[in-house]
Amino acid sequence: MASAIEAPASTTAEGPTSHTQSQLTALAQLREPFQANQISKLPKITCNKCSKAPYKECEHHKKQKCDVCNSKITTAHMHLDYVGHAELTGRLLAADPLWTWEPLAFDTDGLPKFDHNGGLWIRLTVAGHERLGYGDAQGKTGPNAVKEAIGDALRNAGMRFGAALNLWSKTEMDEATAEKHNLEAQPSREDRLEDLYALMQKRWGHLEGLRAVKVQVGEESFHESQVQDVNGKIRLFGELIDERIRQLVQEEKEQEFLRRMRNGWDTVNGNEASLAEARAKNLLNLEIPAGPDKVPTRIETLLTERIAELKSAPGHAERSAA
């Protein structure tokens, strides 16, 4: 890997060499403050309801043009100071014209390898010294996501050298303050009900997830609150969850029965056992797709016909005797 500045002389040499001093000068240059015109403003929404809303505004905050960041955004937002990719690249070139970076890993095509979170680990080399950095696409997709991840990783690695360190510190403090404000702001009962209802919808097909929602609904006394079901009918929140949990439990039982039925499908005894189980568990009228045309067929009909088919097969009597 090419380095911008020659490595230091032997450690046995007395006093700092010119090379060492050049490196220190380059690294010190990275830590110099950025000019005001090199610092951009990144808007960040501070209202949870605005963040979750489809159009990023709630009933308490409306979108309008911001004079600071020039964005049309909800009034419930703050600004984070950051240095862009171009400004950081200019600083790196000024400190070390031969600076370089490389990904920590490559994929099978020889391209930088992104991790399972969509992030990129890199190694940044400036003045013969290396620092690691991590970047992600900040929610972007496509080619822009790759460029965003690289720029973010360079800023992160540059911060390890001290580049824009004061801005990173201020950003973290501002984000922590905003998060604390959100945590201290107690949501209204209506907002909390809306959040739990959305959580129920998200976990509608997961039994254990719905059971956890049921516990929260009970602990926060929303069991008697009125909500809409999938058909738009007004229901009690607790009853709606309980009904769905019963449906999922029943579906699990049916799936377990069908697995056992498939295991015994090739023998008379296996199908007779399945028929007896279906009768005991009131599953005789359960319909499943059967045959080449996938026609819904009752379990009782399917098993009865299968038993008759196996008993009429050639050699069945001999196999039974054996």
N, C-alpha and C positions, 0 to 999 in steps of 0.2 A: 504494500500500500504506500502510495507516495505521501511524504510528509512535507510540510511547507518549510520547516526549518530544521537544520541539521541537529542530530541528537546531541545531548550534552557530552562534554569530554569526560574522561575517566574520573571516577570519584576520588582518585588519589591526587588529582590536581589541586593545588592550593588556591582557594578563593574562587568566586564565580567566573566562568568563562564567558566570552562574548556570545556564544550560542545560548547558554543558559539565560543570560540576560535578555536575549532576543525573545526567547520563549516567554519569559516573565512579562516582558513588555506587551507581547501579543495577547497574552491571557488577561493582562490588566486592561487592555483596550476593549476586550469583550464586556468587561464589567462597567464601563462608563455609561452613565445615564443616557437614554434616548431623548432626542429633542421632542418638543411637544407636537410638532407636525409629523412625527414618525409614529405617534401613538394613536391607535384607533379606538373607537367605542363600540363594544359589543353589547347589544340590548339583551336582557334576560328577564323573563316574566317572573314576577314574585307572587302572583296570586294563583293558588292551586286551582280555583274554579276556572280561571281564564286558561290555564295550561291544559285543562281537561276538555274545555269546550271546543266544538268543531271549528268555530271561527275565531278561537283564541280571545274571546271576550265574554264577560259574564254580565249579570244584571246590574252589578255595582260599578263596573269599569267598562269603558267604551274605547274603541280604537280611534286614534287620531295621529296626525303627523307630529313626530318628535323633533324638536329643533336641535337636539344634541346629536342623535344618531341618524337623523333623516329617514327614519323608518316609520311606516304606518303601523302602529302597534298599540296594544292596550295601555292605558295610562298606568296600570299597575306593573311597572317594570323598572329595573335598575340598569346601570351601565358598568360594564367591566372593561378596564383598560387592558389593551393587549397590543403587541407588536406583530405586524403582519409578516408573511413569508418573505416578501421582497425586502422589507427593512432589515430583517434578521440576516438575509443573505448578504446584503450590503455590508453589514457589520462584520460578518465572518470573512468576507473578502478583504476588508480593510485590515483586519487583524492577521489574516493568513491567506494569501492569494491561492495557496494550494490546499486549502481545507478540503475534506472529503467525508463522505458518509457511506455506509453500507448496511444492508439488513443483517440481522443476526442469523437468519435462516432463509433458505431458498426452497421453492416447491419443485415438483418434478419437471416443470417446464423451464426451470432456471430463473424464475421470477421471484421477487421478494415474497416471502411466505407470511400471510396474515394469520393470527391466532383465531380461536373459535369465537372470540368476541368481536372479530373484525378489526382488531388492533394490530399495529406493526411495531416491532422492536427494532431499533437501529443502533449502530455504533457511529458516533460522530468523532472525527479526529481533527483537532486544531493544534497547531504548533507542536506536533509530535505527541500530543496527549489525547487520550480517548475517554469519552463519557457515553453511557448508555442513555437512550431516550425511548419513550413510548408515545404513540399517537393513534388516534382513531378518527373516523370520518364525521363525527358530530352529527350523525343521523342522515348524512347525504348518501346517495346511491349512484351507481354507474361510475364512469371515469372520474367524475368530480370527487367521488369518495376516495379514490386512490390518492389523488393530489392533496386532498384535505388531510388524509392520514399522514402523508409524508411531511407536509408542512407542520402539522401538529407535533409529530415526532421530533422534527428539527428544533422547534421552539422548546419542547420539553428537554431535549438533550442540551440545547444551548443554555437553558436555565441552570443546568448542572455546572456549567462554566461560569455562571454569574450573569449571563446576558438577560437583561430585563428582570433581574431577580426581585427588585423592589415592586415591579408591577405584579408579578406572581404572588408576592406576599399580600399586596393590597387586594388582589382579586380574591384570594382565599378568605381574607378577613371580611370582605363585602359579602361573599357567598354565605359565610357562616352567620353573619348578622341577618341576612335575609331568611335563612333557614330557621334561625331562632325565632324571628318574627312570625313565621308561618306556624311554628310549633306552639307559640304562645297564644296565637289567635284561635280561640275556641270556635269550631264550626257550629252553625245553628243545627237544630234538630232536623230541619228539612234537608240541609246539606248532608248530614250524616246518613239520613235515610236514603238519600240519592246514591251515596257512595256504597252503602251496603246492598242496595238493589242492583247496582252495576256489578258488584262483586258476585252476587248470586247469578246474574246472567253469564258472567265469565266462567263460572264453575258449574253451569247447568248440567253438563254431562259427566261430572266427576263426583262420585258418591262421597268420598272422604272430604273433598273440598266443600261440598254443600253442608256436610255435617259441621264443619268448622264455622261456616257462615251462620248456621242455626244457633250455635253457641253464642256468637257475637250478638245476634238479633235478640236472644233471650237476655243476655247480660245487660244490654242497653235498652231493654224494655220497648222493643219495636215489634213484638209479636202480634199486637193488636192493630198495628198501623195498616192503612189501606194502600194497596199497590195494584197495578194491572198485571194480569197474566198474559200469556202469549196471544190470546184472542181479544185482548183489550177489556176483559171483564174485571171489575173491581173485586179484589180478594183481600183477605187478611194476610199479612206478610208471613206470619208463622205457619198458617195453614197451607199456603202455597209451597213453602219450602218442605214441609212435612209430606205433602202429597208427592212432590217430585222425588224425595228421598225414597218413599215407598215404591215409586215406579222404578227407580234405579236398582233397588234391592230385588224387586221382582225380575227385572231384566237380567241381573246377575244369576239368579236361580235358574232362569230359563236357559241361559248360556251354559251353565254347568250341566244341566240336564241334557242339552243337545250334544255336549262333548261326550258324555257317557253313552248317549244313544249311538253316536258315530262309532265309538269303540266296539259296541256290540252288534253293529250293523250286519256283519257277515255270518252270524250264527242265530239259530232259532232261539236258543236259550237267552242270548243277549237281547234280542228284540222283545221276547216275552217279559224279561226283567224290566226293560224300558217301558213297555206298555203298562206293567203293574205300577211302576213309579209314577208315570203320567196320570194314572187313575187316582193314585193316593194323593198327588199334589195338585189335582184339578187342572192338569195341563192338556187334557184330551182335546180341547177346542183350540189350542194354540196352533196357529197357522205358520208354515214356513215354505219358502219357494222349493219346489221339488220337480224333478223330471227335466228333460231337455229344454222345455219351454218356461221353466221356472214358475209354474202355476202354483199359487198359494194352496196348500193342502193341509188339512187337519192332521195333527199328530196321530190321533187314533186311527184314521184311515190309512195313513202312511205306514204305520207299524203293522196293522192288520194285514195289509196287502203284502208287506215285506215278509211276514211270517208265512203266509200262504205260498208266496213265491219260493221261499227256501224249502218248504216241506214238499213242494211238488217237483223240486229239482231232481234229476236222475241221481241215484245212489244215496238219497237222503236217508232212506230206511236202513241201509247197510251202515252208514256212518253213525246213525243213532244207536243201532245195536252194538256197534263197536265201542 
